[in-house]
Amino acid sequence: MTLTVIEMSNAYYNKSETVEWGTPQQFFDNMNKRFGPFTLDAAASNLNHKCDEYFTKEHDALSQNWGVDNHYEGIVWCNPPYGHGVGKWVQKAVEEVQAGHVQRVVMLLRSTTDVKWFHDWAWPYCSEMVFVKGRMCFDKGDGEKKPAVFPSIVLVIELPVIKQFFGKQAAPRISRVDKNGERLI
């Protein structure tokens, strides 16, 4: 038997022609009520942005200061492209909070807890992890919605980013929401 290695291109990885799917509005609204108000959408397009202030691919958010108009009290929403570069986005979110550029970054991501970035950047620096029950339907910004082929998670990164409990790092709070962002018990 011969095994063929399949290159994990972004399109294959996502089973889609794009890695830029917008956050469902109801989900965003519920996250905004719970963790916002969001002042910046750090990974958006002109069609799918959720905040008045937003970065597109052309702005290269990974090289920008996420403090809106250099006001560092912002709360950032980030639903980055779901390709192989997600770890860079989580690292950037941690660095922006640590530098004091923003108060909090809330990220909607593919729930892949087995990857290096999750253990290097998510687990040690999140104050809360919100697991999404069910598969969300994402929007390309043109009204076309497609169900995800993966589970989702929301990471909340805020100061203090390193949680201490008797001199040891504390685990993040864990909670759940449905695919519309409604809290589950």
C-alpha positions as CSV (number, residue, x, y, z in Angstrom):
1,M,0.0,0.0,0.0
2,T,1.4,3.4,-1.0
3,L,0.5,6.5,1.1
4,T,0.5,9.9,-0.7
5,V,1.4,13.0,1.2
6,I,-1.1,15.8,0.6
7,E,0.2,19.3,0.8
8,M,-1.8,21.2,3.4
9,S,-2.4,24.4,1.4
10,N,-4.7,26.9,2.9
11,A,-7.5,25.9,0.5
12,Y,-7.1,22.2,1.4
13,Y,-6.7,23.0,5.1
14,N,-10.0,24.8,5.0
15,K,-11.8,22.8,2.4
16,S,-12.6,26.2,0.8
17,E,-11.3,28.6,-1.9
18,T,-10.6,31.2,0.8
19,V,-9.3,31.6,4.3
20,E,-11.0,34.9,4.8
21,W,-14.5,34.1,6.2
22,G,-16.3,36.8,8.2
23,T,-17.7,36.3,11.7
24,P,-21.4,35.7,11.8
25,Q,-23.1,38.9,13.0
26,Q,-25.1,37.3,15.8
27,F,-22.0,35.6,17.2
28,F,-20.1,38.9,17.0
29,D,-22.9,40.8,18.7
30,N,-23.0,38.3,21.6
31,M,-19.2,38.4,22.0
32,N,-19.3,42.2,21.9
33,K,-21.8,42.3,24.7
34,R,-19.8,39.9,26.8
35,F,-16.2,41.0,26.2
36,G,-16.5,44.4,24.4
37,P,-17.2,47.0,23.3
38,F,-14.7,46.2,20.5
39,T,-12.8,49.2,19.1
40,L,-10.9,47.4,16.3
41,D,-11.4,44.4,14.1
42,A,-7.8,43.3,13.5
43,A,-8.4,40.9,10.6
44,A,-11.1,42.0,8.3
45,S,-12.0,43.0,4.8
46,N,-13.9,46.0,3.4
47,L,-16.9,43.6,3.1
48,N,-16.9,41.8,6.5
49,H,-15.5,44.2,9.1
50,K,-17.3,44.3,12.4
51,C,-15.9,47.6,13.8
52,D,-15.5,51.1,12.4
53,E,-11.8,50.7,12.8
54,Y,-10.3,47.7,11.1
55,F,-7.3,46.2,9.4
56,T,-7.5,44.5,6.0
57,K,-4.9,42.2,4.4
58,E,-3.4,45.4,2.8
59,H,-2.8,47.0,6.2
60,D,-0.8,43.9,7.4
61,A,-2.1,43.8,10.9
62,L,0.8,41.7,12.1
63,S,3.1,44.7,11.6
64,Q,0.7,47.4,13.1
65,N,0.2,48.7,16.6
66,W,-3.4,47.7,17.5
67,G,-4.0,50.7,19.7
68,V,-6.7,52.7,17.8
69,D,-5.5,56.2,17.0
70,N,-2.8,55.5,19.6
71,H,-5.4,55.3,22.3
72,Y,-4.4,52.2,24.3
73,E,-7.6,51.4,26.0
74,G,-9.0,49.5,23.1
75,I,-10.6,46.0,23.1
76,V,-9.8,44.2,19.9
77,W,-11.8,41.6,18.0
78,C,-9.8,39.2,15.8
79,N,-11.1,36.4,13.5
80,P,-7.8,35.9,11.5
81,P,-7.4,33.9,8.3
82,Y,-7.6,30.2,9.3
83,G,-4.5,29.0,7.4
84,H,-1.2,27.9,8.8
85,G,-0.2,31.3,10.1
86,V,-2.7,31.4,13.0
87,G,0.0,31.1,15.6
88,K,1.5,34.4,14.5
89,W,-1.8,36.1,15.1
90,V,-2.1,34.6,18.6
91,Q,1.5,35.7,19.4
92,K,0.7,39.2,18.1
93,A,-2.4,39.4,20.3
94,V,-0.3,38.5,23.4
95,E,2.4,41.0,22.5
96,E,-0.1,43.8,21.9
97,V,-1.6,43.2,25.4
98,Q,1.7,42.8,27.1
99,A,3.0,46.0,25.5
100,G,-0.1,47.9,26.8
101,H,-1.3,48.8,23.4
102,V,-4.7,47.3,24.1
103,Q,-6.6,46.1,27.2
104,R,-7.9,42.9,25.7
105,V,-7.9,40.8,22.5
106,V,-10.7,38.4,21.8
107,M,-10.0,35.9,19.0
108,L,-12.3,33.5,17.2
109,L,-10.2,30.6,16.0
110,R,-10.2,27.0,14.8
111,S,-10.2,24.8,17.9
112,T,-6.9,23.0,17.4
113,T,-5.5,22.3,20.8
114,D,-2.9,19.9,19.5
115,V,-0.7,22.5,17.7
116,K,2.4,24.3,19.0
117,W,0.9,27.8,19.0
118,F,-1.9,26.6,21.3
119,H,0.5,25.4,23.9
120,D,3.1,28.3,23.4
121,W,0.7,31.3,23.1
122,A,-2.9,30.4,23.9
123,W,-2.8,28.3,27.1
124,P,-0.2,30.3,29.0
125,Y,-1.6,33.7,28.1
126,C,-5.4,33.4,27.9
127,S,-7.6,34.5,30.8
128,E,-10.6,32.6,29.3
129,M,-11.2,30.0,26.6
130,V,-14.7,29.7,25.2
131,F,-15.5,26.5,23.4
132,V,-18.2,26.8,20.7
133,K,-20.8,23.9,20.7
134,G,-21.7,23.0,17.1
135,R,-20.2,24.2,13.8
136,M,-20.5,27.8,13.0
137,C,-21.5,29.2,9.6
138,F,-19.1,31.8,8.2
139,D,-19.7,34.5,5.7
140,K,-17.5,35.6,2.9
141,G,-18.9,39.1,3.2
142,D,-21.2,38.7,0.2
143,G,-24.0,37.0,2.1
144,E,-22.8,33.5,1.2
145,K,-22.6,31.4,4.4
146,K,-21.0,28.1,4.7
147,P,-20.7,25.7,7.7
148,A,-17.2,25.3,9.0
149,V,-15.5,21.9,8.7
150,F,-13.9,22.4,12.1
151,P,-14.8,23.3,15.7
152,S,-14.3,26.8,16.9
153,I,-12.9,28.4,20.1
154,V,-12.7,32.0,21.4
155,L,-9.6,33.0,23.2
156,V,-9.6,36.0,25.6
157,I,-6.2,37.6,26.2
158,E,-6.0,40.4,28.7
159,L,-3.9,41.8,31.5
160,P,-2.7,40.2,33.6
161,V,-1.7,37.8,30.9
162,I,0.3,35.7,33.2
163,K,-2.1,34.4,35.9
164,Q,-0.6,33.5,39.2
165,F,-1.9,31.2,41.8
166,F,0.4,30.5,44.7
167,G,3.4,31.3,42.6
168,K,2.3,29.0,39.7
169,Q,0.6,29.8,36.5
170,A,-3.2,29.3,36.7
171,A,-5.2,27.7,34.0
172,P,-7.6,29.9,32.0
173,R,-11.3,30.0,32.8
174,I,-13.2,27.6,30.5
175,S,-16.7,28.3,29.3
176,R,-19.0,27.3,26.4
177,V,-21.3,29.0,24.0
178,D,-23.6,27.8,21.2
179,K,-22.8,28.6,17.6
180,N,-24.6,32.0,17.9
181,G,-22.5,33.0,20.9
182,E,-25.2,32.4,23.6
183,R,-23.6,31.2,26.9
184,L,-24.2,27.6,27.8
185,I,-24.2,26.2,31.3
